[in-house]
Amino acid sequence: MLNNHKQFLAWRRQVFVRNPHRDLNALYTGLKQRSGVYLIGCAEEIVYIGQSWDLTERPIDSLGRFYHRVSDVSLPWSLALAPCPPDEMHERESSAIRSFAPKFNTSIPSIPASEGRMPEIIGYAAVFQDQLSSGGAFDEGNLCRQMERAAENPSPPWRQGKQRRKTGKREPKPELPPLDPPTQLTGDSRREAWQRHGVPSDGALVYPINLCDDGSVVTRDGEVIGTWSMDQYEAPSFTPDDAIIPLFEAPLVGLLCMRIREWHESKTGEKL
């Protein structure tokens, strides 16, 4: 799952036909600043480095550009984030591209700045839920080996385009609003969400898992197994009867019902 509905829509645009890894949520939860540099890994190497005013969505778009250019779908992908102020993005991205020479970076923001400060990675995560590992692109040993290969390469990929041509003075982008992490709705807001997205609690239970308009989660057999709620992005979550915090959440109601069904069938051993 991803942190909010906008990220989910960005993911869906790329037609990955795979679910995002849960570690991505933890990575973005620790993000305190939106601008910075991101690094995309495939197997044991970094394959692309970019910069963005908004790290919450741009890396997913870039991942989609290159994911479909790699024929081996079994390779593990990973994403690392290195937030920094906007006026440092060119220097840090240029230095990283020159140091690692990723195969999909065919240009560099600034050759003069490419011997400056490197990105300071705050963390990395596997990209797809069905991966067995993150792939190792950001393991210290693999990072060192890739830097050694880049230093010995007289014609790195970024030399194809060399320095990116500037078209004029770059206007500063307006400051983005501060990050607004997901928070559970309460009171009237929660009741309105139940009514908009739930099914009548006094009606027929037509689905294996029913999210009812009174906040209950009920199986087709009429068993109440927990409650559901939503955050301000209208991403639903499920809390079992014996818990006080949500067990899991999803970007859409249908996906949450699928996860609840899988969880309940695994717990009881019975098919709904």
C-alpha positions in Angstrom: 0.0 0.0 0.0 1.0 3.6 -0.3 0.5 6.6 2.0 -2.3 8.4 0.2 -4.8 8.3 -2.7 -2.6 10.5 -4.9 0.3 8.1 -4.6 -2.0 5.2 -5.4 -3.3 7.0 -8.6 0.4 7.6 -9.6 1.1 3.9 -9.1 -2.0 2.9 -11.2 -1.0 5.2 -14.1 2.2 3.1 -14.6 0.3 -0.2 -15.2 2.7 -2.2 -13.1 0.1 -5.0 -12.6 1.9 -5.6 -9.3 1.2 -4.4 -5.8 3.5 -1.9 -4.0 5.7 -3.2 -1.2 4.6 -2.3 2.3 8.1 -1.0 3.1 7.4 1.9 0.7 4.8 3.1 3.2 7.4 3.1 6.0 9.9 4.9 3.8 7.4 7.7 3.0 6.3 7.9 6.6 9.8 9.0 7.5 9.9 11.7 4.9 9.9 15.2 6.5 10.8 17.2 3.4 9.3 16.9 -0.1 12.1 18.2 -2.3 15.3 16.3 -3.0 16.9 13.5 -4.9 15.7 9.9 -5.5 17.6 6.8 -6.7 16.0 3.8 -8.4 17.7 0.4 -8.1 17.2 -2.7 -10.2 18.9 -5.9 -9.0 22.3 -4.9 -7.6 22.8 -1.5 -9.3 21.4 2.0 -9.4 19.8 2.4 -12.8 18.4 6.0 -12.5 18.8 9.1 -10.4 16.5 12.1 -10.5 15.4 15.1 -8.6 12.0 16.5 -7.7 10.1 19.2 -5.9 7.8 16.5 -4.7 9.3 13.1 -3.8 6.0 11.6 -2.9 4.9 11.1 -6.6 7.8 11.8 -9.1 9.8 8.6 -8.2 6.8 6.5 -9.1 6.4 8.2 -12.5 10.1 7.7 -13.2 10.0 4.1 -12.1 7.2 3.5 -14.7 9.4 4.9 -17.5 12.2 2.4 -16.9 10.4 -0.6 -15.4 8.9 -1.4 -18.8 12.3 -1.3 -20.5 13.6 -4.2 -18.5 12.4 -7.5 -19.9 13.2 -9.6 -16.8 10.3 -9.1 -14.5 11.8 -11.3 -11.8 14.5 -8.7 -11.0 14.0 -6.9 -7.7 13.5 -3.1 -7.8 14.2 -0.6 -5.0 13.8 3.1 -4.3 16.0 5.4 -2.1 15.1 8.9 -1.0 17.5 11.7 -0.2 15.6 14.9 0.7 17.4 18.2 0.5 16.5 21.9 -0.1 15.6 22.9 -3.7 18.8 24.9 -4.2 20.9 21.8 -3.5 19.1 19.4 -5.9 21.2 20.1 -9.0 24.5 19.7 -7.2 23.5 16.5 -5.4 21.9 14.9 -8.4 24.8 15.8 -10.6 27.3 14.4 -8.2 25.4 11.1 -7.8 25.0 10.7 -11.6 28.7 11.2 -12.1 29.6 8.9 -9.2 27.3 6.0 -10.2 26.8 6.5 -13.9 23.3 4.8 -14.0 22.5 3.3 -17.4 19.2 5.3 -17.8 20.7 8.7 -17.0 21.8 9.9 -20.4 22.4 13.5 -19.3 23.5 15.4 -16.3 22.2 18.6 -14.7 25.6 20.3 -14.3 29.1 19.0 -15.1 30.7 21.7 -13.0 28.6 20.8 -10.0 29.1 17.1 -10.4 32.0 16.9 -8.0 30.1 18.5 -5.1 28.0 17.1 -2.4 26.4 13.7 -2.7 22.7 12.9 -1.8 22.2 11.9 1.8 19.9 8.9 1.7 17.5 8.6 4.6 16.4 5.1 3.6 15.4 2.7 0.9 12.7 0.1 0.3 11.7 -2.7 -2.0 9.2 -1.6 -4.7 7.0 -4.6 -5.3 5.2 -6.7 -2.8 6.0 -10.0 -4.5 9.8 -9.4 -4.3 11.9 -11.7 -2.1 14.4 -8.9 -1.3 15.2 -5.3 -2.1 17.9 -6.5 -4.5 21.0 -5.1 -2.9 21.4 -1.9 -5.1 22.0 0.2 -1.9 24.2 -2.3 0.0 27.5 -0.7 0.8 29.5 -3.2 -1.2 27.4 -2.8 -4.4 27.5 1.0 -4.1 31.3 0.9 -3.9 31.6 -1.5 -6.9 29.3 0.7 -9.0 31.3 3.8 -8.2 34.5 2.0 -9.1 33.0 0.9 -12.5 31.8 4.4 -13.1 35.3 5.9 -12.4 36.9 3.5 -14.9 34.3 4.1 -17.6 35.6 6.7 -20.2 32.1 6.9 -21.8 29.4 6.8 -19.1 25.8 6.9 -20.2 25.4 10.5 -19.0 27.9 11.7 -21.6 25.4 11.0 -24.4 23.6 14.2 -23.5 26.3 15.7 -21.3 25.0 18.8 -19.5 21.3 19.5 -19.7 20.7 22.5 -21.9 19.2 25.4 -20.0 16.3 27.3 -21.7 16.4 30.4 -19.5 16.3 31.5 -15.9 14.7 28.9 -13.8 11.7 30.3 -11.9 11.5 29.1 -8.3 8.6 26.8 -7.7 6.1 27.8 -5.0 6.6 26.1 -1.7 4.5 23.0 -1.3 2.2 22.7 1.7 3.7 20.6 4.6 3.3 16.9 4.5 0.0 15.8 5.8 0.3 12.2 7.0 -2.8 10.1 7.0 -5.0 10.4 10.1 -8.2 8.5 10.9 -11.5 10.3 10.6 -13.6 10.7 13.7 -17.0 12.0 14.7 -19.3 13.3 11.9 -16.6 13.0 9.2 -16.3 9.2 9.9 -20.1 8.8 10.0 -20.4 10.6 6.6 -17.7 8.3 5.2 -19.6 5.2 6.4 -22.7 6.4 4.7 -21.0 7.3 1.4 -19.0 4.1 1.1 -20.7 1.5 3.3 -23.6 -0.9 2.6 -26.8 -0.8 4.6 -26.3 -2.6 7.9 -29.9 -3.7 7.9 -29.9 -4.9 4.3 -28.8 -8.1 2.5 -25.2 -9.2 3.1 -24.4 -9.8 -0.6 -20.6 -9.8 -0.4 -18.1 -12.1 1.3 -17.0 -9.1 3.3 -19.4 -6.2 3.9 -18.3 -2.8 5.1 -21.6 -1.5 6.7 -22.8 2.0 7.1 -22.7 1.7 10.9 -18.9 1.1 10.8 -19.1 -2.7 11.3 -17.4 -5.3 9.1 -19.6 -8.3 8.6 -19.2 -11.5 6.7 -21.8 -12.9 4.4 -22.8 -15.3 7.2 -23.6 -12.3 9.5 -20.5 -12.6 11.7 -19.2 -9.2 12.9 -15.4 -9.4 12.7 -14.3 -5.8 13.3 -14.8 -2.2 12.3 -13.7 0.0 9.5 -12.8 3.7 9.1 -11.2 6.1 6.7 -8.5 8.7 6.7 -8.7 12.2 5.2 -7.7 10.8 1.8 -10.6 8.4 2.0 -8.3 5.4 2.3 -10.1 2.8 4.3 -8.7 0.7 7.2 -9.7 -2.3 9.1 -9.5 -3.0 12.9 -10.3 -6.5 14.2 -12.7 -7.0 17.1 -9.8 -7.8 19.5 -7.6 -4.8 18.5 -7.6 -1.1 19.2 -5.5 0.1 16.2 -6.0 -0.7 12.5 -4.5 -4.0 11.3 -4.1 -2.8 7.7 -5.5 -0.3 5.2 -5.8 0.0 1.4 -6.3 2.8 -1.1 -9.8 1.7 -2.1 -12.7 0.0 -0.4 -12.7 -3.0 -2.8 -9.0 -3.7 -2.1 -9.5 -3.5 1.7 -12.4 -6.1 1.4 -10.0 -8.4 -0.5 -7.4 -8.1 2.2 -9.9 -8.6 5.0 -11.2 -11.7 3.2 -7.7 -13.2 2.8 -6.9 -12.4 6.4 -10.1 -14.0 7.7 -9.8 -17.1 5.6 -6.2 -17.6 6.7 -7.2 -17.1 10.3 -10.2 -19.5 10.3 -9.3 -21.9 7.6 -12.8 -21.4 6.1 -13.6 -20.0 2.6 -16.1 -17.2 2.5 
